[in-house]
Amino acid sequence: MAKPRIIIADTDINYIIPLQAKFAEEYPNETDLEIITDADYFAKLFSTPQKADILIVSDQLYSGKLRRHDIGRLFVMMEKYEEGMTDELSINRLFKYTSIREIFTEIVGKSSEILNVSTHRKKMCQIILVCSAAGGVGKTTVALGLAGCLTGNYKKVLYIDAERMQVFQHHLNNRGPVSAPDVYMKLADPKDSVYQEIRHVIRREKFSYLPPFKAPLMSLGLQYSVYGRIAESAKKTEEYDFIIIDTDSVFDEEKARLLGEADKVVVVTRQTKDSVFATETLVSNINGVSSEKYFFICNDFRKDEENFLTSPEMPVRFHVNEYIDHFSQGGNFTLEELAHNMGIQKTAFLVM
């Protein structure tokens, strides 16, 4: 049976990415999704007869000529929506700046027979491991941005900073560590239900997160494997859509175990010679990096500087999936600003 053809057409890429991500995440292998952001290409495409099961188009690109095509459901996204507006029966008008959740719900509700809603099943929780081969590449920036962006797309996210000495808390409003002695006792000998046992200390700002520990793991007598145990335990509760584990750059047996257990792995690098060499060395020690499980992200990209990821001087065995441009404000950014960064949004779409 052919997959439903869904076309989303809008020149506003900042609007189209969240809606695209929502469809891709909810129906990852069940639809043929096409995204059009170029007005000339849209006009050229519909200058010939087209068949689409669902067409979602901005009011700037819409014209009455679209009704001549074989379109199952036509949705027009209105910049301004007036109550009492007379609609043609073949057109569904939606106010563009309603929440993505409401828009998506209405589209799916009116297209239930096309999308086979009755047989569609929700995806299970996924563990996303964010790692790097060297420090200073902005790995935590990417991990926090992913957590915020996924939350902004109505996903339930748990962020776990899995570093031996944590410093992520300077990005948070509440920087206080876990202080309860009984929590550390449970973490010292973690059971399969360890997440449920420490769930009461989980905090939430833009997304849920495990607060920082009061000292490095070694000082607390905790094993690095505790992070993986917490993540696996949380996954079983089905409370979250995504669990993001933000790891340090150490590569050892425990890191290898996390790489194997994760559903997706985001490897962060920079374009510098040292960073590219370190990432290439990491790749040479990992099996299966060419699979769909691994994504390579170049963070802090600067167009005016040499890019060793594409230099013949350093041939690499991995493909960069996305570039995140340099943050002009340096490290002075909020979680909200990270979640709205275009490169991070595209990376979130990749893992979804």
C-alpha beads as a LAMMPS data file, in Angstrom:
LAMMPS data file: protein, C-alpha beads

352 atoms
351 bonds

1 atom types
1 bond types

-500.0 500.0 xlo xhi
-500.0 500.0 ylo yhi
-500.0 500.0 zlo zhi

Masses

1 110.0

Atoms # bond

1 1 1 0.000 0.000 0.000
2 1 1 1.406 3.397 -1.052
3 1 1 2.317 5.852 1.672
4 1 1 0.226 9.049 1.884
5 1 1 1.918 11.967 0.127
6 1 1 1.997 15.021 2.389
7 1 1 3.215 18.390 1.110
8 1 1 3.923 21.310 3.449
9 1 1 4.577 24.576 1.606
10 1 1 5.558 27.824 3.315
11 1 1 8.376 30.300 2.687
12 1 1 8.733 30.853 6.454
13 1 1 11.314 28.199 7.383
14 1 1 11.129 29.093 11.092
15 1 1 7.481 28.075 11.064
16 1 1 7.753 25.057 8.823
17 1 1 10.487 23.197 10.746
18 1 1 8.405 22.497 13.910
19 1 1 5.448 21.275 11.838
20 1 1 7.764 19.148 9.696
21 1 1 9.364 17.705 12.826
22 1 1 5.967 16.882 14.313
23 1 1 4.914 14.870 11.241
24 1 1 8.298 13.178 10.930
25 1 1 8.331 12.176 14.597
26 1 1 4.736 10.914 14.775
27 1 1 4.726 9.221 11.344
28 1 1 8.440 8.531 10.656
29 1 1 8.059 5.687 8.148
30 1 1 4.381 5.923 7.305
31 1 1 4.213 8.964 5.000
32 1 1 6.063 10.552 2.098
33 1 1 6.683 14.034 3.477
34 1 1 7.712 16.854 1.130
35 1 1 8.775 20.302 2.324
36 1 1 8.718 23.319 -0.007
37 1 1 10.068 26.710 1.060
38 1 1 10.732 28.230 -2.371
39 1 1 7.779 30.057 -3.967
40 1 1 9.096 29.642 -7.531
41 1 1 9.584 25.903 -7.086
42 1 1 6.063 25.591 -5.643
43 1 1 4.570 27.417 -8.640
44 1 1 6.558 25.277 -11.070
45 1 1 5.551 22.023 -9.330
46 1 1 1.840 22.857 -9.464
47 1 1 2.024 24.043 -13.051
48 1 1 1.636 20.347 -13.895
49 1 1 -1.064 17.980 -12.521
50 1 1 -0.271 16.809 -8.982
51 1 1 -1.763 14.213 -6.668
52 1 1 -1.350 14.668 -2.918
53 1 1 -3.206 13.139 -0.015
54 1 1 -2.630 16.192 2.202
55 1 1 -1.488 19.671 1.147
56 1 1 -0.700 22.227 3.870
57 1 1 0.012 25.594 2.277
58 1 1 0.436 29.180 3.500
59 1 1 -2.099 31.739 2.348
60 1 1 0.674 33.565 0.422
61 1 1 1.222 30.494 -1.772
62 1 1 -2.430 29.480 -2.035
63 1 1 -4.503 30.165 -5.124
64 1 1 -7.823 28.807 -6.350
65 1 1 -5.963 26.949 -9.110
66 1 1 -4.794 24.388 -6.528
67 1 1 -8.341 22.978 -6.415
68 1 1 -7.826 21.650 -9.946
69 1 1 -5.322 19.138 -8.641
70 1 1 -6.106 15.767 -7.055
71 1 1 -5.745 16.729 -3.385
72 1 1 -7.393 14.693 -0.644
73 1 1 -7.234 17.312 2.137
74 1 1 -6.269 20.937 1.561
75 1 1 -5.260 23.055 4.559
76 1 1 -4.566 26.785 4.144
77 1 1 -2.574 28.417 6.930
78 1 1 -3.904 31.946 7.433
79 1 1 -1.794 34.845 8.744
80 1 1 -5.028 36.467 9.880
81 1 1 -8.093 34.445 10.718
82 1 1 -11.448 36.191 11.024
83 1 1 -14.309 34.602 12.932
84 1 1 -17.242 33.831 10.676
85 1 1 -15.082 33.641 7.532
86 1 1 -16.916 31.729 4.827
87 1 1 -14.957 28.648 3.831
88 1 1 -15.258 26.569 0.704
89 1 1 -16.103 22.993 1.596
90 1 1 -12.920 21.697 -0.040
91 1 1 -10.648 23.977 2.019
92 1 1 -9.721 23.794 5.698
93 1 1 -8.507 27.153 6.978
94 1 1 -6.307 27.240 10.068
95 1 1 -4.864 30.189 11.959
96 1 1 -1.125 29.912 11.377
97 1 1 -0.017 31.157 14.786
98 1 1 -2.022 28.750 16.891
99 1 1 0.259 26.292 18.711
100 1 1 1.832 23.563 16.576
101 1 1 0.131 20.972 18.782
102 1 1 -3.354 22.367 18.019
103 1 1 -2.638 22.713 14.303
104 1 1 -1.218 19.194 14.074
105 1 1 -4.128 17.729 16.044
106 1 1 -6.677 19.376 13.753
107 1 1 -4.886 18.239 10.599
108 1 1 -4.657 14.658 11.861
109 1 1 -8.274 14.720 13.069
110 1 1 -9.570 15.811 9.661
111 1 1 -7.278 13.351 7.847
112 1 1 -7.710 10.319 10.108
113 1 1 -8.695 7.938 7.314
114 1 1 -5.660 9.005 5.245
115 1 1 -3.180 8.638 8.111
116 1 1 -4.740 5.439 9.512
117 1 1 -4.939 6.998 12.974
118 1 1 -6.685 3.963 14.436
119 1 1 -3.663 1.733 13.746
120 1 1 -0.951 4.294 14.487
121 1 1 1.088 3.570 17.594
122 1 1 3.096 5.962 19.687
123 1 1 6.876 5.527 19.530
124 1 1 8.676 4.254 22.596
125 1 1 11.011 6.410 24.634
126 1 1 14.437 6.866 23.069
127 1 1 17.787 7.453 24.758
128 1 1 19.846 10.066 22.917
129 1 1 23.541 10.048 23.800
130 1 1 25.390 13.322 23.117
131 1 1 29.166 12.883 23.115
132 1 1 32.401 14.269 21.698
133 1 1 35.967 13.135 21.197
134 1 1 37.492 16.253 22.774
135 1 1 36.501 18.944 25.228
136 1 1 35.590 22.487 24.310
137 1 1 33.386 21.688 21.314
138 1 1 30.138 22.896 22.917
139 1 1 28.700 19.439 23.512
140 1 1 26.667 20.531 26.534
141 1 1 25.378 23.529 24.593
142 1 1 24.072 21.183 21.913
143 1 1 22.638 18.712 24.440
144 1 1 20.772 21.416 26.385
145 1 1 19.558 22.972 23.142
146 1 1 18.233 19.609 21.958
147 1 1 16.401 19.090 25.254
148 1 1 14.814 22.523 24.986
149 1 1 13.916 22.169 21.321
150 1 1 12.336 18.733 21.755
151 1 1 10.344 20.063 24.710
152 1 1 9.196 22.958 22.522
153 1 1 7.879 20.347 20.101
154 1 1 5.702 18.884 22.867
155 1 1 8.002 16.037 23.808
156 1 1 8.615 14.982 27.389
157 1 1 12.362 15.160 27.931
158 1 1 14.680 14.107 30.757
159 1 1 18.194 15.593 30.630
160 1 1 21.020 13.779 32.438
161 1 1 24.468 15.360 32.637
162 1 1 26.713 12.301 32.712
163 1 1 30.082 13.868 33.404
164 1 1 32.421 12.768 36.124
165 1 1 32.625 16.379 37.306
166 1 1 29.502 18.347 36.398
167 1 1 29.490 22.002 35.346
168 1 1 26.233 22.227 33.376
169 1 1 24.366 23.885 36.248
170 1 1 25.595 27.385 35.386
171 1 1 23.013 27.340 32.556
172 1 1 20.157 26.779 35.037
173 1 1 18.185 29.040 37.351
174 1 1 18.343 26.552 40.238
175 1 1 22.000 25.544 40.508
176 1 1 21.747 23.762 43.845
177 1 1 23.018 20.163 43.993
178 1 1 21.264 17.059 45.255
179 1 1 21.758 17.187 49.012
180 1 1 19.739 14.282 50.430
181 1 1 22.111 11.583 51.863
182 1 1 19.617 8.793 51.160
183 1 1 19.718 9.578 47.451
184 1 1 23.481 9.032 47.333
185 1 1 23.063 5.775 49.238
186 1 1 20.634 4.533 46.578
187 1 1 22.945 5.685 43.783
188 1 1 25.889 3.850 45.330
189 1 1 24.047 0.546 44.864
190 1 1 21.508 1.277 42.097
191 1 1 18.632 -1.148 41.632
192 1 1 16.621 -1.621 38.443
193 1 1 14.089 0.786 39.942
194 1 1 16.670 3.461 40.810
195 1 1 14.843 6.186 38.853
196 1 1 11.638 5.653 40.806
197 1 1 13.630 5.740 44.052
198 1 1 15.190 9.133 43.277
199 1 1 12.369 10.578 41.170
200 1 1 11.478 13.084 43.890
201 1 1 14.714 15.026 43.265
202 1 1 14.096 15.470 39.520
203 1 1 13.640 19.164 38.716
204 1 1 12.071 21.025 35.830
205 1 1 12.837 24.336 34.200
206 1 1 12.234 24.224 30.449
207 1 1 12.565 20.425 30.631
208 1 1 13.043 17.819 33.345
209 1 1 16.603 17.161 34.512
210 1 1 18.628 15.309 37.098
211 1 1 20.173 17.987 39.359
212 1 1 23.961 18.138 39.711
213 1 1 25.681 16.040 42.353
214 1 1 27.391 17.805 45.245
215 1 1 30.864 16.516 44.285
216 1 1 32.606 14.572 41.478
217 1 1 31.714 10.881 41.173
218 1 1 35.060 9.746 42.554
219 1 1 34.612 11.820 45.724
220 1 1 31.127 10.392 46.222
221 1 1 32.216 6.803 45.659
222 1 1 29.801 6.426 42.712
223 1 1 30.429 4.383 39.582
224 1 1 30.088 6.041 36.170
225 1 1 27.608 3.334 35.207
226 1 1 25.055 4.962 37.532
227 1 1 24.047 7.366 34.763
228 1 1 23.148 4.550 32.415
229 1 1 21.263 2.756 35.169
230 1 1 19.183 5.889 35.853
231 1 1 18.425 6.353 32.159
232 1 1 17.385 2.736 31.586
233 1 1 15.225 2.805 34.709
234 1 1 13.547 6.059 33.609
235 1 1 12.957 4.663 30.125
236 1 1 10.965 1.753 31.548
237 1 1 8.536 4.121 33.274
238 1 1 7.424 5.492 29.849
239 1 1 7.217 8.969 31.401
240 1 1 9.409 10.479 28.686
241 1 1 9.643 10.587 24.914
242 1 1 13.386 11.279 25.002
243 1 1 16.132 10.878 27.586
244 1 1 19.219 12.904 26.702
245 1 1 22.491 11.751 28.255
246 1 1 25.196 14.417 28.006
247 1 1 28.519 12.591 28.400
248 1 1 32.110 13.741 28.839
249 1 1 34.885 13.166 26.286
250 1 1 36.476 10.192 28.073
251 1 1 36.355 6.996 26.025
252 1 1 36.433 3.872 28.158
253 1 1 34.489 0.680 28.786
254 1 1 31.590 2.513 30.417
255 1 1 31.335 4.995 27.523
256 1 1 31.397 2.115 25.058
257 1 1 28.541 0.511 26.977
258 1 1 26.496 3.729 26.785
259 1 1 27.144 3.967 23.052
260 1 1 25.808 0.458 22.638
261 1 1 22.715 0.994 24.782
262 1 1 21.667 4.368 23.291
263 1 1 18.971 4.492 20.611
264 1 1 20.638 7.454 18.863
265 1 1 24.105 8.989 19.232
266 1 1 24.927 12.633 18.470
267 1 1 28.678 13.187 18.068
268 1 1 29.663 16.845 18.364
269 1 1 32.815 18.219 16.783
270 1 1 34.265 21.503 15.591
271 1 1 35.895 22.345 12.276
272 1 1 39.378 22.765 13.789
273 1 1 42.228 20.428 12.953
274 1 1 42.554 19.080 16.506
275 1 1 38.832 18.453 16.902
276 1 1 38.478 16.740 13.536
277 1 1 41.479 14.497 14.256
278 1 1 40.044 13.544 17.669
279 1 1 36.640 12.762 16.152
280 1 1 38.211 10.653 13.403
281 1 1 40.129 8.726 16.086
282 1 1 36.890 8.125 18.005
283 1 1 35.179 6.908 14.839
284 1 1 37.963 4.399 14.215
285 1 1 37.189 2.816 17.597
286 1 1 33.415 2.559 17.219
287 1 1 31.507 -0.060 15.276
288 1 1 28.491 0.882 13.188
289 1 1 29.060 4.642 12.866
290 1 1 27.736 4.498 9.302
291 1 1 24.327 3.361 10.531
292 1 1 21.285 5.602 11.031
293 1 1 21.988 5.543 14.765
294 1 1 24.881 8.023 14.569
295 1 1 24.679 11.733 13.721
296 1 1 27.678 14.041 13.428
297 1 1 27.196 17.720 14.241
298 1 1 29.703 20.500 13.640
299 1 1 29.172 23.070 16.370
300 1 1 30.417 26.672 16.477
301 1 1 30.850 26.747 12.706
302 1 1 32.569 29.833 11.277
303 1 1 32.437 30.321 7.520
304 1 1 35.472 32.604 7.471
305 1 1 37.768 29.992 9.061
306 1 1 39.293 26.859 7.554
307 1 1 37.037 23.828 7.740
308 1 1 39.150 20.703 8.276
309 1 1 36.007 18.565 7.994
310 1 1 36.141 19.137 4.235
311 1 1 39.898 19.575 3.839
312 1 1 41.837 17.113 1.635
313 1 1 44.574 17.372 4.231
314 1 1 42.449 15.348 6.669
315 1 1 40.145 12.853 4.942
316 1 1 37.445 11.678 7.359
317 1 1 35.311 8.552 7.459
318 1 1 32.193 10.235 8.773
319 1 1 29.622 12.565 7.270
320 1 1 28.567 15.784 8.985
321 1 1 24.769 15.819 9.189
322 1 1 24.328 19.395 10.380
323 1 1 26.278 22.593 11.047
324 1 1 25.447 24.876 13.976
325 1 1 26.692 28.405 13.385
326 1 1 28.845 30.303 15.863
327 1 1 26.879 31.925 18.694
328 1 1 27.667 35.645 18.479
329 1 1 26.795 36.134 22.152
330 1 1 29.403 33.612 23.275
331 1 1 28.285 31.646 26.322
332 1 1 25.701 34.220 27.395
333 1 1 22.585 32.472 26.164
334 1 1 19.406 31.177 27.749
335 1 1 17.882 27.736 27.340
336 1 1 15.087 29.416 25.363
337 1 1 17.586 30.959 22.940
338 1 1 19.314 27.610 22.464
339 1 1 16.001 25.888 21.713
340 1 1 15.271 28.413 18.945
341 1 1 18.676 28.161 17.252
342 1 1 18.162 27.028 13.655
343 1 1 21.031 24.509 13.634
344 1 1 19.846 22.927 16.882
345 1 1 16.288 22.775 15.581
346 1 1 17.495 20.909 12.499
347 1 1 19.510 18.554 14.702
348 1 1 16.409 17.860 16.802
349 1 1 14.532 17.027 13.615
350 1 1 17.275 14.542 12.676
351 1 1 17.033 12.616 15.946
352 1 1 13.239 12.582 15.772

Bonds

1 1 1 2
2 1 2 3
3 1 3 4
4 1 4 5
5 1 5 6
6 1 6 7
7 1 7 8
8 1 8 9
9 1 9 10
10 1 10 11
11 1 11 12
12 1 12 13
13 1 13 14
14 1 14 15
15 1 15 16
16 1 16 17
17 1 17 18
18 1 18 19
19 1 19 20
20 1 20 21
21 1 21 22
22 1 22 23
23 1 23 24
24 1 24 25
25 1 25 26
26 1 26 27
27 1 27 28
28 1 28 29
29 1 29 30
30 1 30 31
31 1 31 32
32 1 32 33
33 1 33 34
34 1 34 35
35 1 35 36
36 1 36 37
37 1 37 38
38 1 38 39
39 1 39 40
40 1 40 41
41 1 41 42
42 1 42 43
43 1 43 44
44 1 44 45
45 1 45 46
46 1 46 47
47 1 47 48
48 1 48 49
49 1 49 50
50 1 50 51
51 1 51 52
52 1 52 53
53 1 53 54
54 1 54 55
55 1 55 56
56 1 56 57
57 1 57 58
58 1 58 59
59 1 59 60
60 1 60 61
61 1 61 62
62 1 62 63
63 1 63 64
64 1 64 65
65 1 65 66
66 1 66 67
67 1 67 68
68 1 68 69
69 1 69 70
70 1 70 71
71 1 71 72
72 1 72 73
73 1 73 74
74 1 74 75
75 1 75 76
76 1 76 77
77 1 77 78
78 1 78 79
79 1 79 80
80 1 80 81
81 1 81 82
82 1 82 83
83 1 83 84
84 1 84 85
85 1 85 86
86 1 86 87
87 1 87 88
88 1 88 89
89 1 89 90
90 1 90 91
91 1 91 92
92 1 92 93
93 1 93 94
94 1 94 95
95 1 95 96
96 1 96 97
97 1 97 98
98 1 98 99
99 1 99 100
100 1 100 101
101 1 101 102
102 1 102 103
103 1 103 104
104 1 104 105
105 1 105 106
106 1 106 107
107 1 107 108
108 1 108 109
109 1 109 110
110 1 110 111
111 1 111 112
112 1 112 113
113 1 113 114
114 1 114 115
115 1 115 116
116 1 116 117
117 1 117 118
118 1 118 119
119 1 119 120
120 1 120 121
121 1 121 122
122 1 122 123
123 1 123 124
124 1 124 125
125 1 125 126
126 1 126 127
127 1 127 128
128 1 128 129
129 1 129 130
130 1 130 131
131 1 131 132
132 1 132 133
133 1 133 134
134 1 134 135
135 1 135 136
136 1 136 137
137 1 137 138
138 1 138 139
139 1 139 140
140 1 140 141
141 1 141 142
142 1 142 143
143 1 143 144
144 1 144 145
145 1 145 146
146 1 146 147
147 1 147 148
148 1 148 149
149 1 149 150
150 1 150 151
151 1 151 152
152 1 152 153
153 1 153 154
154 1 154 155
155 1 155 156
156 1 156 157
157 1 157 158
158 1 158 159
159 1 159 160
160 1 160 161
161 1 161 162
162 1 162 163
163 1 163 164
164 1 164 165
165 1 165 166
166 1 166 167
167 1 167 168
168 1 168 169
169 1 169 170
170 1 170 171
171 1 171 172
172 1 172 173
173 1 173 174
174 1 174 175
175 1 175 176
176 1 176 177
177 1 177 178
178 1 178 179
179 1 179 180
180 1 180 181
181 1 181 182
182 1 182 183
183 1 183 184
184 1 184 185
185 1 185 186
186 1 186 187
187 1 187 188
188 1 188 189
189 1 189 190
190 1 190 191
191 1 191 192
192 1 192 193
193 1 193 194
194 1 194 195
195 1 195 196
196 1 196 197
197 1 197 198
198 1 198 199
199 1 199 200
200 1 200 201
201 1 201 202
202 1 202 203
203 1 203 204
204 1 204 205
205 1 205 206
206 1 206 207
207 1 207 208
208 1 208 209
209 1 209 210
210 1 210 211
211 1 211 212
212 1 212 213
213 1 213 214
214 1 214 215
215 1 215 216
216 1 216 217
217 1 217 218
218 1 218 219
219 1 219 220
220 1 220 221
221 1 221 222
222 1 222 223
223 1 223 224
224 1 224 225
225 1 225 226
226 1 226 227
227 1 227 228
228 1 228 229
229 1 229 230
230 1 230 231
231 1 231 232
232 1 232 233
233 1 233 234
234 1 234 235
235 1 235 236
236 1 236 237
237 1 237 238
238 1 238 239
239 1 239 240
240 1 240 241
241 1 241 242
242 1 242 243
243 1 243 244
244 1 244 245
245 1 245 246
246 1 246 247
247 1 247 248
248 1 248 249
249 1 249 250
250 1 250 251
251 1 251 252
252 1 252 253
253 1 253 254
254 1 254 255
255 1 255 256
256 1 256 257
257 1 257 258
258 1 258 259
259 1 259 260
260 1 260 261
261 1 261 262
262 1 262 263
263 1 263 264
264 1 264 265
265 1 265 266
266 1 266 267
267 1 267 268
268 1 268 269
269 1 269 270
270 1 270 271
271 1 271 272
272 1 272 273
273 1 273 274
274 1 274 275
275 1 275 276
276 1 276 277
277 1 277 278
278 1 278 279
279 1 279 280
280 1 280 281
281 1 281 282
282 1 282 283
283 1 283 284
284 1 284 285
285 1 285 286
286 1 286 287
287 1 287 288
288 1 288 289
289 1 289 290
290 1 290 291
291 1 291 292
292 1 292 293
293 1 293 294
294 1 294 295
295 1 295 296
296 1 296 297
297 1 297 298
298 1 298 299
299 1 299 300
300 1 300 301
301 1 301 302
302 1 302 303
303 1 303 304
304 1 304 305
305 1 305 306
306 1 306 307
307 1 307 308
308 1 308 309
309 1 309 310
310 1 310 311
311 1 311 312
312 1 312 313
313 1 313 314
314 1 314 315
315 1 315 316
316 1 316 317
317 1 317 318
318 1 318 319
319 1 319 320
320 1 320 321
321 1 321 322
322 1 322 323
323 1 323 324
324 1 324 325
325 1 325 326
326 1 326 327
327 1 327 328
328 1 328 329
329 1 329 330
330 1 330 331
331 1 331 332
332 1 332 333
333 1 333 334
334 1 334 335
335 1 335 336
336 1 336 337
337 1 337 338
338 1 338 339
339 1 339 340
340 1 340 341
341 1 341 342
342 1 342 343
343 1 343 344
344 1 344 345
345 1 345 346
346 1 346 347
347 1 347 348
348 1 348 349
349 1 349 350
350 1 350 351
351 1 351 352
